[in-house]
Amino acid sequence: MEEELKVAPRSFQNQMMNKMHTYRKVLTELQREAKNTNVGFALDDRKGFYSEENEQRAALNPQRSLLLQGHQSLSRTTDSIARSHCIAAETDAIGQNIVEELGGQREQLERTKDRLISTGENLSKSRKILAAMSRKIVTNKLLLSIIIVLEIAILGGVVYFKFFRRT
């Protein structure tokens, strides 16, 4: 478990370390209780706590049998809790990835919004420039029309004085 803790993400290491210490304390207490209940039994040093001979003794002693069942139940529960913690850690990691991805998407949307605002400002400036250009074009056409009318009038006056005013 300690090796798995070394490769675990840093955000989970403290949490997992605390749980590991708690499990060790519980295990130490259970071992102490088991030793206290085994005082009346003479265990052979060559045979372990869970040897066949001890299982036969457990069958003879209901208290010991109950203790072994409790230990097995505790072991299964510990395994179940460990699996639950792994699933919770994976779910938390997935959640963190989703939060990071959503944060990136939010930043991207904010940049897009800023660009859209900038584009809107540029469009309003462009409209003002086009309106000014349109006014200048109309003014230039009007002046050009006036100049053409004046030139025609002057040309008509010159032709009249040249050809019809001889007398």
N, C-alpha and C positions, 0 to 999 in steps of 0.2 A: 504494500500500500504506500509505503514511503517513496518508492521509486515512481509510482504513478503520480504521487503528489509533486515530485520534482518536475515532471513534464506537463503538469496541469497549468492552465492559464493563471496568471498572477492574481487576477481578481478572485479566484476560488481558493487559492492556496491557504490564506488565513482561515477561511471558513472550514476548509477540509482539515487543517491542522488541529483546530479546536475540537472538531468531531472525533478525530483520531485519538486525541488525549482523553476525551470523555469515554470512548470505547475501551481504551486501555485501563482506565480507572475501574470501569464496570467489570472488565475481565479479571482484574486483580482482586476485586471484592468477591467475585464468584469463585475464584480459585481458593481464596481464604475460607469461604463458606464450605467449599467442597472438602478442604482439609479438616475443618472442624467437624464435619459430619462423618469423616473417615477415621476419626480417632479410635473408634472401637474396632476397626478392621486392621488386620495385620497384612499389609500389602508386601508382596515379594518385590525386592528392588529390581529383579530381572524382568518382571512383568509390569506392563504399563497400567495406567488407570482404567483403560478400556479393554483389558484382556478378556479372554473367554471365561477364565476362572472368576474374574470380577463380575462378569455378566451373570454367571450362575449365582454368585453371592447376592447380586442385585435382585434376582428372581426370588431369593429366599428372604430378602429384606425389602419390604414395600417402601420404606422411606428412601432407600437408595435408588430403587426403581423410579420413584417419583422424581428424585433429583436428576437422574439421567434423562428422563422425559422432559423435564424443565430445561435442561441444558440443550437438548436437541431442539426444542421449541425456540429457545433463545438464539441458537445458531441459525435456524431458518429465518427468524425475524431479523437478525442482523444482516443476513444475506439480502433479504427483501428490502431492508432499509438502504443498504449499499446500492442496490439496483435503482431504487427510487432516487437516491442522491445523484447517481449517474444520469438518470433521465432528466432530473431537474437541472443539472449542470448543462446538459446538451440543450435543453429548452432555453435556458438563460443565455447560452452562447448564440443560439439562433435569434433570440429576441434582441440581443445586442447588435448582431449583424443587421437585422431589420431596422433598428433605430438608426444605425450609422448610415444605411442606405437611404432611409427617409430623410435624414439630415442633409445628405448630399443632394437629394432631389429637391429639397426645400431651397438650398443655396442656388441650385440651377434655376428654379422657378423665380427666385428673387432677382437673379441676374437677367433673366428673360424679361421680367417686369420692368427693370431699369432700362433695358434696351428699348422696350416698347414705349416707355415714357419719353426717352430721348428721340426715338423715331417720330413720335407725335409732335414734339417740339420742333423738330426739323421740318416736318410737313407744314406746320403753321407758318414757319419762316418762309418756306418755299411758296406757299399761297400768297403771302404778302408781297414777295418779290414778283410773282407772276401777275398779281393785280397791278403793281406799279408799272411793270412792263406793258401790260395791256393799256393802261391810261396813256403811257408815252406813245404807243403805236397809234391810238386814236388821235392824239394830239398831232402827231407827225402827219397822219393822213389828212386831217383838217387843214393844217398849214400848207401841205402840198396841193390840196384842192384849191385853196385861196390863191396860191402862187400861180397855178395853172389858169385860173379864171382871170387874174390880173394880166398875165402874159397874153391871153386871148384878147382881152380888152385893149391892151396896148397895141397888139398886132392889128386888130380891127381899126383902131384909131390911126395907125400909121398908113394902112391901106386906104382909108377914107381920105386922109389929107393928101396922100400921094396921087391918087387916081381921080377922085371926085371933087376936089377943091381946087382945081386949076383955074378956074374962071376968075 
